[in-house]
Amino acid sequence: MITMKCYNTLFTKEGLATNIPSYILIFITLLFIISGILFYKCGYFSLEECIKKIIDIKEKTLKKDNNNTDIKETININGNDRNDKIYKKIKGKNKKKGKNKIKIKNKIKNKKFLDNNNKNSFSKLELTLKNNTKLNNQEKNNNLLNNKKINQILNYNDYELNTFSYKDAKQYDKRNLLSFYLCLLKTKHILLFSFFPMKDYNSIIIKVDLFFLTFAIYYFINSLFFNKTTIHKIYEDAGIYDFIYLVPYILYSFIISHTLNTIIKYIFLSERNISQIKKVVSLEMLYTTMEKVKKRIVIKYITFFCSSISIVLFFWYYLSSFGAVYQNTQIYLIKNLLFSFGVEFIYPFIINLIPAFLRIISLKNSNRELLYKISKIIQII
């Protein structure tokens, strides 16, 4: 941090001409400014369009469910109290013994439940009963069928499948080990996540920005370990890059930077918010949830661009000051940066094997919910 006081050295021709970090951070800053404009012009509207498609599908599904509920309610609306009693008796006998329409009529006539004035009423009741009997035959599977319809229409993406509860995962997640492992790589590997096209509810502009923000964080964290002791060791080694000596610093930089990157992704990606709309089970809550999600996304990305540009500008000043004061050490810092950032590329291939195996084992066997929860925790790391 002492180098930050050397602004007189930084803002000189010699301090800026060969200052590698300055050029890199200026490029990232300009990228954020341009991407902020692009997101305002088209990025947010693409997310709105995605929300609109989900709302349209949810509206149709929820309205259809409400209509099925209304059919059951019309039985009490169309019949009087006397007919309600008849219906209950008939319904009970149908459930137990599955009596057909002719037996129901005979039993009602023998007990003189009907008279000449309510024959029409009974006919309506009988017709309603017939329709309701069909519904009762599917009653046990009703919720399952509705969920399957939503699943087929909305096409749950990798994020949603990965965050399912144990019960839902056993029901809907039919991926094998390889499919789930590749899915984790697409969502956890920084290069694949940022530039590989995938079906999610995140803006590609934000994902690319996160890649360069992560790079800037790695650059800054690595520079913090280049203190007087480290620089003196480089001097003693006559400028030879001692990889073994610097391995601990590379690993420390990776752990800190990776943790920060995970937190930033969790806070600023929109997928977690948009997927909440799919979980709404009532038509009344659908529009309220939609408005809340839109407001959160707007606040989230205003905060993202403002804070990111501010952070990158701070990194520019610190790293540029370091480059101006320790010009001969810039190359060693870049080597450390490339090694630690390279670990970020390799790490997902190894760590994601663990949750993949645990998840598949837990879903193939019953009563393995604890194992499933452990796999969900590990896949976040």
N, C-alpha and C positions, 0 to 999 in steps of 0.2 A: 504493500500500500504506500510505501515511501515514494515510489516512482510517480505517484499521482501529484506530488508536490512539484515535480519537475516540469511544469507546463512551459517554462521558458525554453527548455530543450525540445519539447514536443513541437511547439509552433515555430519551427525554423525550417529552412530549406533542407538541411541535412537530416533533421528529425522526422520529416515527412516523406522525403524522397525514397528512402529505402525501408520504409516502415511497412512490413508485410501485414501485420494485424490491422493496421489502419485501412488498407485497401479492402481486406476481406470484410471487415465490419461495416464499412461504408456501403459495400455492395449489398449486404444483408439488410441494412437500414432502408436503402432505396427499394429493395424488394418488398419490404413490409409496407411501405408507403403506397407503392403501385398495387399490391395485392389488396390493401385496404380499400382503395378506389374500386377495384374490380369486384370485390365482395359487395360493396354498396350498390354497384350497378347491376350485377347479375347473380352473385353468389347467394345472397339472402333469398332472392326470388326462386332459385332452384330448390332451396329448403322449404319455402312456402308451398311450392308445387308438390313436393313430396308429402307435406302435411295434408294438402287438399285431397290427394289420392287416397290417403289413409282414411280421412274423414268420410269421403264418398262411400267407401266400402263399408265402414263401420255403420254409417247411417242405414244403408240397405239391410245389413245384417240385423241391427237392433230393431228396426221397424218391423222386419219379418217376425222376429221373436215376439214383439208386442202384439202383432196380429194373431199369433197362435194362442197367446194368453187371453185375448179378447174372445176367442171362440169358446173357451171354457167358461168365461164369465157370463156369456149370453144365456146359458142354461138357467141361471137364477133370475135373469132379467125377464126372459120370455115366459117362465112358468110361475104359477101362484104357489102359495105355501103348501097346498095340498099336492100339487104336482111335484114340488121339491121332495116331499116325503116319498112319493112314488119313485122318483128318479133315484133317490138314495138307496131304496130297497132293490130296485132293478140293477143299479150299478154294483151293489154289494154282491148280488147273486151272480152277476157276470164275471166278477173278479174271482170268485171262489170256484164256480162250476162251469163258467163259460156258456151259459144257456143262450140259445138262439132267440131270434125275434118272435117266433111262433109260440114258444114256451112262455115267454114273458107276457104275451097277450092273453094266453089262456089263464095264467095265474092271476092276472089282474082282473079278468072277467069273472072268474070263479069267486073271488073275494069281493066282488062288486065295488071295486075302487073307482070305476068310471061310470058315468051316466051319459045320457044323450047330449047334455050340454057341453061336456068337456072332451068329446071325441076328437074334435079338431085340435084342441090343446094337446091331447095325448099324441096325436099324429106328429105334431111339431116336436113334442118332447122326444118321441121315438126317433125321429130323424136326427135330432141333436145328439141323442144317445148313440146312434149308429156312428156319427162322425167322431164323437168323443171316444168311442171304443177303439177306433183306429189310432187316436192320439195316445190312449192308455197303453196300447201295445208297444208304442215307441217311447214311452215315458222314461224308462230306465236309461235309454241311450240318448235322450234328447240333448242333454248338455254336451255329451261327447260328440254328437253329430254336428252341433252348432260350432263347437270348437274346431272340429276338423274342417268345416267349411271356411271358417275364418283363417285357419292355417293354410288351406289351399289357396285362398284368394289373396291374403296378405303376404304369403310366402315369407315366413319368419327367416330373418337373416342370421348370420353367424353369431353376432352379438347377442341376439335374443335367445338363440338356442343354447349358447354358452352360459347364459345367466338364468336359465329355467330352474325352477325348484326340482327337487329329486323326483317327485311324482309326475310333473309335466315332462321332464326329460325322459323318463321311462316310457311315457306314452307317445311322445312326438319325435324325439331325437333318435333317428335310425342310422346315423352315420357310423361307419366303422372306424377302426383305429387310425388308419392312414388319412381318411377324410377329415377327422377331427384334428389330427396333428397339423395337416396342411392349413386347416382353418385357423388354428392358433398362430401359425407362422405368418399368415396374411394380416392378422390383426395385431401381432406383437412385434414382428420384425419391422424396424423403423423404415427401411428402404422399401419393402413391399407395401407396407401400410400407406406410405406417403405417395408412391408413384404407380402402384399396381392397381388397375381398375377393379373395384369390387362393389358388391351390392350392400351399401350401408347408408346411414342417415347423417353422414358427415360431409361437409363441403370439401372438395378437392383443394380449394384455395387454402383453407385452414390447415389441411394435412401437409401441404407443401411448406407452409409457413412454420409449422411445428418442427419439420425436419431441420430447417435452417436455424430455428431458435435453439434446438437441441445441440446443433453443431456449435453455436455461439456459447452455450452453457459449458460444453466440454472444453472449449478453448479457454474460457475464463477460469474454470475450476483447475485445469492443468497448470495454468500460470501461477495459481496461489501456492503451489508446491515448489515453485522455482524461487526459493529464498537465497539468502547469502551463502548458506551452507552448500546448497546444491550447485550454485554458480561457482563457488570456490572449488568444489570437487571436479567440475568440468575443466577448470583452469589447471588443477593439479594433474589431470589426465592428458594434458596438452591438447585439449579439444576433441579427444576421442569419446564417442558416445558410448557410455557404459550402460548397456541395456539392463543387466542384472541388478545394478544399483538402483535404477529407476523403476523397476517392476513394481515395487510396493506403491509408488506414487501413481503409476498408471492404473493400478487396481483401485486405489482410493478414489481417484478421479472418476473411474467408471461407476463405482458404487454410488457416489454422491450424485453424479450427473444423471444416472439412470433413475434413481429415486425421484429426483426433481422432475424429470421428464414424465414419469408415470403419474405424478400428482397433477402436473399441468394438463396432460391428456384427459385425466378424469374430470378436471374442472371445466375445461373449455370445449371439449367435443360435444356436439349436439345430439349424438345418437341416443344417449341415455335419456334425454328429455323427450325426444320425439317418440321413442318406443313406449313412453307412458300413455300415449293416446290409444295405443292398441289394447292396453289393459283395462280401459274404461268399459264398464258393463251396463251402463244405463245411458239412454239417449239424452237425459237431462244434464248429465255430467260431461258429455262429449264436448260441447261447445265451450263450457267453462274451462275444461282442461286444455283445449286448443288455444284459447286466449292466454292462459297462464304460460303455456309452453312458448308461444310466440314472444311474449314479453321477456321471458327468461333468456331466450336466444338473442334478442336484441341487446339486452343489458350485458350478456355474456361476451358478445363479440365486440361491443364498444370497449369493454374493459380489456379484452384480449389485445386489441390493436394498440390501444393507448399504453397499456403496461408493457407490451412487447417492445414497442419502439423506444420507450423510456429505458428499459433494461438493456437493449442493444446499444443505445447511445452511451450508457454508463460503461458497458463492456468495451466500447470503442475507445473511450477516454483512458480507461485503465490499461488495456492491452497496447494501445498506441504509445502511452507513456512508457510502458515496459519496453516496447520495441525501440523507442528513441534512446532510452538510457542504456539498455543492454542489446545493442544491435547485433553483436556476434552470437548472442544466445538465442536469437529468434528461431534459428533452424532446429535447435534442440527442443524448443517448446513445440514446434510443429510436429517433430517426430513423436514426442510424447502424446500429442493430440491425436495423431493418426493411429497410434497403437491402441489408445484407450477407446477411441471411436470405433476402431476395428473390432474390439471386444464386444461392443454393442451389436455388431453385425453377426458375430459368431454365437453369442450367448443364447439367443432364442432357439437355435437349432438343438441345443443341449437341454436347457431347462424345460422346454415344452414337452419333452418326452415323458416327464414325470406325471403331469396332470392328465396327459392323453391316456397313459396306461391305467391310472387310478380311476378315471371316469368310465372307461370302457368296462373295467372289472366290476365297478359298482352298479352299472346299468344292466349288466348281463346276469347279475346275481341279486336275489331279493334281500331286503334288510341290510343294505350297504350304504345307507344315507350318510353316515359319518365319513366314510371313505369318499363319497361324492362331494361333501362339503370341503374336505381337505383339498381335493383336486381343484375346486373353484377358487380357494385361497391361493394356491400355488400358481394358477394361471394368471393371477393379477400381477405377480412379481415380475 
